[in-house]
């Protein structure tokens, strides 16, 4: 609560609302004209930026990061509503009110936060009714699990080291997608929903939090608004470009990298 009181950024709620609208409209059956996947990517970038900023703030205040409290907050926030939704889905589908009961393995994968890999391996029909989209929550949870220890290492090193590490992670994810999709022939569904292939969507937000975090800059009247507007227009044009290009290789590889770079600009602009 203390961190939230110090760091509420209303403009990011606006970006979050746009992302919710994209995802919601796509799941209403408008996915052929509404880029719901972009909405998810926006959520990832926001999570990377916000979590990294909060961890940096905590380290600056206390000289450390309380992992126990960090994980406890996520457990309290995520587990109860998830388990209630899973129970509702299983009960109503077994009773015949919803189609698609899923499998025992699918339910277990959701409860343990790996449905993105389970569905990619055994098919989306293994998920209980209506719970297929939880693949994105699994990626978020994996990020929450593994990033705080890395963040503790990065905040104790020069900022240039953190930038190189996170930029390297983003580049490595792109190379990995190319290897899997072009070299091995892994399915587009796996590329879209696996943590190892989408981790850069979060890492770009983390990179922004270390490299050009507007929270680190004192407000100033001479921030070259015209130049910033050009950057924003360029970022929006880049996002549009990633949506227009329909080549399968591009969509499963470079698209996510370009979207991550564009969202760094938009988040920066929103915060400032």
N, C-alpha and C positions, 0 to 999 in steps of 0.2 A: 504493500500500500504506500509505503514511503517513496519507493521508486516511481510508482505511478503518479503520485502527487507532484513529484519533481519533474516528470518527463512526459506528461500528457501532450500529445501533438495532434490537435483537432484535424488538421489538414490531412493527416494520414488516415483518419477515420473516413474522410471523403474518398480517398483512393480505395480503401477497403470496401466502401459501399459500392463503388463502380465494379470491383472484382466480384462482389456478391451478386450484383445484377447480371453480370456476364454468365456466371456459373448457373444461376437460377434459371435464366432464360434458355440456356443450352439444355438444361435438364427438363424443360417444359416441352422439348421436342424441336427447338429452334436451332439445334447445333449445326445445321447446314448453312446458317447465315450468321450465327452469333458465336464468337470464338471463346467458348467456355474454358478451353485449355489455357488461354492467356490469362483468364481470371485466376486460375490456380497458380500460375507462374508468378502473378503479382503477389499473391499471398505468401509464396515462398520467399520472394525478395524482401517483403516487409518483415517477415519473421527473422530473416538473417540480420537485417539492419537493426531491428528493435532489440532482439536478444543480445546482440553484440554490444550495442550501446548501453544497455542495462548492466551487463557484466563489466564493461569498462568503467561505468559510473561507480559500481560497487567497489571495484578494486581501488579506484581513486579515493573513495571515502574511507575504506576500512583496511586497505593494504592486502586484501585477499578476496577470495570468492567462496561463499558458503555453499558448497555443493549439496549438503543435506537439505538446506532450506530451498535451494533451487529445485531439486528433484521433488521435494515434498509439495511445493506449490503446483508443479505440473501434474502430479498424481491427483491432488485434490481437485484441480480444475478439469482434468480430462477423463479420469477413470469413471467417476460416478455417472455422468451423463452418457458416456459411451456404453457402459454396461446396461443402463436402463433402456437405451435405444435397441441394443442387441436383443435384450430379453423381450421387448415389445415386438420386434420383427419376428423372432423365432416363434413366439406364442401365437401371434395373429396368422402367420403363414401356416403353422401346423393346424390351426383351426379352420383353415381354408379361406380366410378373409383376404390374404395376399398370395400372389403367385410367386413361386420360387422359394423353396424351403432351405436351399443350400445343403451343405454337408457338415458333418461333425468337424472335419478338418478345417473347413472354411470358417466355422464359428470360432474354433480355437485360434486360428490365425488372426482373427480380428481382436480377440481378447488379449492376445500377446503381441499385437502390433506388427504383424508381417503379412497382411492380406495382399499387399502389392506383389510380393513374390509368389504367394500361394496361388493367386488368381492367374498370374502369368504362366505358372507351371501347369495348373490343372483346369484352367478355364474359369470365366466369370460366373458360370452357373453354380460354382461351388460356394458363392457368397449368399448369405441369407437375403431375403427380399429387400430391395432398396438400399443395400449397404455396400454395393460395389464402389461408390465414390470414396470409401474410407481408405483407399490406397494412398491418397494424399496425406491423410492424417498419420499414416504409418511413416511416411517420409519425414514429416515434422517431428514425430516422436523419436526417430533415429537421430535426427539432428540434435534434439534436446539431450539425448543420451550421451552422444560422443563429443559435442562441440565444447561444452564448458571446460573440460580439462585442457583442450587445445587453446581455448581463449586465455586460460590462466598462463600458459606458456607464452603466448603472443604478447600479452600485456606487460610481461616482464622483460621483453626484448625491445630493441629499437623499432620505431614505427615502420621503418623501411623493411625490416625483416618480416613483420606481419603482412605488409603489402605483397612482398615477394611470395610468401607462403600461400596466401589466399589467391593471388593471381595465378600462381602455379597450379593450385587445385582446380581453378576454373579451366585452365588450359588442358590439364590432365583429363578432366571430365569430357571435354570435346574430343580429345584423341581417343579416349575409351569408347565413346559412342561410335566413332568412325571404325574402330577395330571391330566392335560387335556387329554393327549394322552392315558395313561394306565388306569387311574381311571375313566375318563368320556367318553372317546372315541371320542374326537374331531378329526376332519379330519386332515390328514397330510398337506393338503394345508393351513389350518389355522395356524398350527404350523410353517410352512415355511414362511408365509407372514405377520403375525400379529406383531405389535410392542411389545406387552407385552410378546411374546414368543421369540423374536429375539433381545431384547434390550441388552442382554449380548454380542452380537457380536460387539456392539459399546463400551460397558462398559469395555471389555478387553483392548481396545485401551486406554480408559481413565485411567484404572489401570496402564498400562505401563507408561503413562505420569506422574503419581504421584509416582509410586514405584521405577521404574528403568529407568527413562528418561535419555537417553544418552546425552541430551542437558544440563543436570545438572552436567555432569562429564567433568573435564578438559581432553583434549587429552593427551594421555600418550603412550610412546613407549612400556611399559611393560603391555599390556592389555591381556596377555595370549591368543594369537591368536589361538593356538592349542586347548585350552579348548573351545573357542568360536566356532570353527569349529565343534567340537563334538556336541555342543548345536544345531547348525544349522542343522547338519546331523540328529540329533534326531528329530528336529522339522519337517523337510521334511519327515522323515519316519512316524511321527505321522499323518501328513496330508495325506500321501498315505494310511495309515491304515484306516482313516475315509472314504476314497473313496472306498476302497476295500470291507469293511464290508457292506453287503446289508440288514441286518436285519432291519425290519421296525421300531421296537421300538428304536434301536440304532440310526437310521438315524433321527428320530424325537425328540430325547432327548439329549443323550450324545455327538452326533457328533458335534453339534455346540459349546459345551464347549471345547472339545478337539481341534477343529480348532482354537478357540479363543486363547487358551494357546500357540499353535504352532505359530500363527501369531505374538504374542507378541515377541517371540524370533527372528523371521525373520525381524520384523520392527526394533527391537533394533540393530540387526546386520547391517541392511541396513543403519541406521542413523550413526552408528559408522564407 
